[in-house]
Amino acid sequence: MTRKSLHLLALVCAAVLVSSCDKELKPDRKGVFIASGGKLMELKSIALDSDFTPEGFTISYFATEPPSVKQSDFYFILYGEYQVSDLKGFARRGTRWEIDSSQSGLNQTIETLGMKGEPEMQKCRFTKPLELGTYVLEAQQGGATLSFAFTVSSGY
């Protein structure tokens, strides 16, 4: 009888452990990450520079090659004291990406949610698929605004 009780207890414990395992991707260190295709990739912040147009307007740009993600198959994980503040579209002009002022209202598509059991992690996804192109996600950390570039493509 005791042997059957131990087996039954072991089975119940195993079932509880398996059902409580969270298969969601989670980073092992603080930072900003893209989850795509079952993999996690850390994003490094980029420097946004500014130039003046001949008309005297300021235009933001960056020159580093952004990582590419498949359309509708990605989300961000922000681990640490980050607060998403904006999403901006950029277009390739020569050797750099310049802000595309024709794209507006992109931050209205951002949805930020907490992650179960992880009070310092947030999941950031989009309420509708982003069009193909290059974007910069801006996040506040302390008093600084950090910029994270990525390109949405139809495939890898």
N, C-alpha and C positions, 0 to 999 in steps of 0.2 A: 504494500500500500504506500509506504514512504517513498519507494522508488518511482511509482507512478506519479505521485505528487511532485517530486523533484523534476521529472520529465515535463510534466504539465507546466510547472512554474518556469522552467527554462524556455519552453515554447512561447509562453505568454510574454516573457521578458524579451525574447528575440523579436516577436511581432511588434512590441511597443518600440523597440529600438529602430527597426526597419521603417515603421510608419512615421517616426519622428525625425528621421533623417531628412534634411532639407537639401535637395539636389541643386538648389540655386547657386550660381557662381558667386563667389565672394573673394575679394582681394585679401592678401595676407599682410598688407601694409597700407598706410594712409596715402591717398592720392586720388586722381581722377582716372577712371578706367572705362573702356568700351567693351561690352560683352557682345560678341558676335560669333555666330556659328559654333557655339559651345565653347568658345575660348575667350580668355580675358586678356586685354592688351592695355598697358598703362599709357596714358597720354601725358606728354610733357607740355607745359605751357609754352606758348610762342610769344615773341615780341611783336606787337603791332607798332609799326612806324607810321609817320604822317608826312605827306608832301602837300604842297600848295598847287592848285590848278592855275592856269594862266588867268582865270577869272578871280583868283584870290580865295577860293574855297579850300578847305582842308580835306584831304582824302586819306583814309587809313589803308594800309597794305601790309602784307607779310610776304616773305620770299622762301620760307622753308616748305618742303614737300609734305603735305598732310597725309596721314594714313587713310586708307580707303576701306569703307564698309559697304556691305550689300544692302540695297534698299529694302526697308521693312524687316530687316533681320538683325537689329542691333538696339542696344540701349546703353545708358551710362550708369556707372556706379560711382558715387562721390563718397569717399571715405575720409572723414575728418570734418573740420568746420568750414564747409563750403556751402554757399547759398547761390543757386543758379539765378542769374540776373537778366540774361539776354541771349538771343540767338540772331546772328546776322549772316546774310548771304554774301559770298565773295565770288568774283569772276576773274578768270585768268586774263591778264593783259601783259603780253611780252613774257618777261621772266619772273613775274610776281602776280599775286592775287590781290586785287583791289576790291574794296567794299562795293557791293552792288546796291545802290540806293533805290533801285526799282523794286527790290524785295522788301516788303514791310509787313509788320504784324506776325512775324515768325515766332516771336516769344509767346504768342497766344496758343501755339500748338504744343507747348511744353507742359508736361505733367510730372510733378515730382512727388514721389511716395516714399514712405519709410520702408525699411526692410525688416521683416519679422525676426525678432531676437537680436537685432543689431542697431542699437540706438545711435551710433555714430555714422551709419551708412544710409544713403538715400539712393533710390533708383530714379533715374530721369529718362522718360521716354516721350514719344510724341503721339498726340491724339489722332493725327493723320499722317500718312507717309510723307516724308520730305521728298521733293523733286530731286532728280539727279543734279549734282552740283557740289560746290565747296561751301562749307559753313564754318563759323566760329561760335562756339558756345562760351559765353562769359560767365564766370562765377566769382563771387566775392569771397575772400578769405581774409578775415580781419578787416583792415582798411584798404586792402589791395584788390584790384580787379585783375583776374587771371584769364587768359584767352587760350582756348583749346580748339585747334583746327582739325577738320576731318572732311573727307570727300565721300559723298553718297554715290555709289555706282550701281550699275545693273548686275554686276558680278565681280568676282575678284580678278 
